[in-house]
Amino acid sequence: MAEMSERMQELLIKVPAAVLSTASLDGKPNSVPIGSKKIIDNETVLFSDQFLNKTLANMKANPQVAVTFWEGYEGYQLKGTVTIETSGQRFEETAAWIEDFGNQIGFPLKSKGAVILNIEEIYAVAPGPGAGKKLA
């Protein structure tokens, strides 16, 4: 497992959306914006699935994903394996969080699942000589 620094965690929460990238078993890529994200710990991130279709099918067939996020000239890519929870305490807490958020913004939202990313590698994506460097 790879561990996010406090700064990486702060940036992931600060940015309005991260990009979740998946691939089908035959290698077709898919990338989508993900706004509903929470840090579980420095090795684990939770995303809520409200609208995932191709992405969900890809994750079920091939659980290897990348999540990329940035602001200005600072950015990171997390790579790892996901699990999808559609029942249990963590899913129920996620469903309540998303429903409350939807009520706050005046747009009804319903979580279909909690996507749990176990981070295995972290890379820099900022421009410059360190671009693509493995950080953890």
C-alpha positions as CSV (number, residue, x, y, z in Angstrom):
1,M,0.0,0.0,0.0
2,A,1.1,3.6,-0.7
3,E,0.3,6.4,1.7
4,M,-0.9,9.9,0.8
5,S,0.7,12.8,2.6
6,E,-1.4,15.3,4.4
7,R,-1.0,17.7,1.5
8,M,-2.2,15.1,-1.0
9,Q,-5.3,14.5,1.2
10,E,-6.0,18.2,1.5
11,L,-5.8,18.7,-2.2
12,L,-8.0,15.7,-3.0
13,I,-10.7,17.1,-0.8
14,K,-10.2,20.7,-2.0
15,V,-10.6,20.1,-5.7
16,P,-14.2,20.0,-6.9
17,A,-13.7,16.8,-8.9
18,A,-11.1,14.2,-9.5
19,V,-10.9,12.0,-12.7
20,L,-11.5,8.3,-12.2
21,S,-10.1,6.2,-15.0
22,T,-10.9,2.5,-15.6
23,A,-10.5,0.0,-18.5
24,S,-12.6,-2.8,-19.7
25,L,-11.2,-6.3,-19.9
26,D,-10.4,-5.7,-23.6
27,G,-8.5,-2.5,-22.7
28,K,-11.0,0.2,-23.7
29,P,-10.4,3.2,-21.4
30,N,-13.0,5.2,-19.7
31,S,-12.6,8.4,-17.5
32,V,-15.2,10.2,-15.5
33,P,-15.3,13.2,-13.1
34,I,-16.0,12.2,-9.5
35,G,-17.0,14.9,-7.0
36,S,-18.2,12.8,-4.1
37,K,-15.1,11.7,-2.4
38,K,-13.9,11.1,1.2
39,I,-10.6,10.2,2.7
40,I,-10.9,7.0,4.9
41,D,-7.3,7.0,5.9
42,N,-3.9,7.8,4.2
43,E,-4.1,4.6,2.1
44,T,-7.8,4.5,1.3
45,V,-10.3,6.8,-0.5
46,L,-14.1,6.4,-0.8
47,F,-16.1,7.6,-3.8
48,S,-19.9,7.4,-4.1
49,D,-21.5,6.0,-7.2
50,Q,-24.5,8.0,-8.2
51,F,-24.2,7.9,-12.0
52,L,-21.6,5.3,-12.9
53,N,-22.5,2.9,-15.7
54,K,-19.5,2.0,-18.0
55,T,-17.2,2.8,-15.1
56,L,-19.1,0.5,-12.8
57,A,-19.0,-2.3,-15.4
58,N,-15.3,-1.8,-15.9
59,M,-14.6,-1.8,-12.1
60,K,-16.5,-5.0,-11.7
61,A,-14.6,-6.7,-14.5
62,N,-11.2,-5.0,-13.9
63,P,-10.8,-3.4,-10.4
64,Q,-7.6,-1.7,-11.3
65,V,-8.2,2.1,-11.4
66,A,-6.4,5.4,-11.5
67,V,-7.6,8.6,-9.8
68,T,-6.0,11.9,-11.0
69,F,-6.5,15.3,-9.3
70,W,-4.7,18.6,-9.6
71,E,-4.9,22.3,-9.0
72,G,-2.6,24.8,-10.8
73,Y,0.8,23.2,-11.0
74,E,0.3,20.6,-8.3
75,G,-1.3,17.2,-8.9
76,Y,-1.2,13.5,-8.1
77,Q,-2.4,10.2,-9.5
78,L,-3.4,7.4,-7.2
79,K,-3.4,3.9,-8.6
80,G,-4.9,0.8,-6.9
81,T,-7.6,-1.7,-6.6
82,V,-11.3,-0.9,-5.8
83,T,-14.0,-2.8,-4.1
84,I,-17.7,-1.9,-4.3
85,E,-20.0,-2.0,-1.3
86,T,-23.7,-1.9,-1.8
87,S,-24.7,-2.9,1.7
88,G,-23.4,-2.6,5.2
89,Q,-22.6,0.3,7.5
90,R,-20.1,2.1,5.2
91,F,-22.6,2.0,2.3
92,E,-25.4,3.2,4.6
93,E,-23.3,6.1,5.8
94,T,-22.3,6.9,2.2
95,A,-26.0,6.9,1.1
96,A,-27.0,9.2,4.0
97,W,-24.1,11.6,3.2
98,I,-25.0,11.7,-0.5
99,E,-28.7,12.2,0.2
100,D,-27.9,15.1,2.6
101,F,-25.6,16.7,0.1
102,G,-28.3,16.4,-2.6
103,N,-30.8,18.1,-0.3
104,Q,-28.3,20.9,0.4
105,I,-27.8,21.7,-3.3
106,G,-31.4,21.2,-4.2
107,F,-30.7,18.3,-6.5
108,P,-31.8,14.8,-5.4
109,L,-29.0,12.4,-5.2
110,K,-28.9,8.7,-4.4
111,S,-25.8,6.6,-3.9
112,K,-25.9,3.2,-5.6
113,G,-22.6,2.1,-3.9
114,A,-19.5,3.0,-2.0
115,V,-16.4,2.6,-4.2
116,I,-13.4,1.9,-1.9
117,L,-9.9,2.6,-3.5
118,N,-7.0,0.9,-1.8
119,I,-4.0,3.0,-2.9
120,E,-1.0,0.9,-4.2
121,E,1.0,3.6,-6.0
122,I,1.1,7.4,-6.1
123,Y,2.6,9.5,-9.0
124,A,3.2,13.2,-9.5
125,V,1.3,14.7,-12.4
126,A,2.6,18.3,-12.2
127,P,4.4,19.7,-15.2
128,G,8.2,19.8,-15.1
129,P,11.0,17.4,-14.5
130,G,9.1,15.5,-11.8
131,A,6.1,14.7,-14.0
132,G,5.3,11.0,-13.8
133,K,7.6,10.4,-10.9
134,K,6.5,7.6,-8.6
135,L,6.1,9.1,-5.1
136,A,5.0,6.1,-3.2
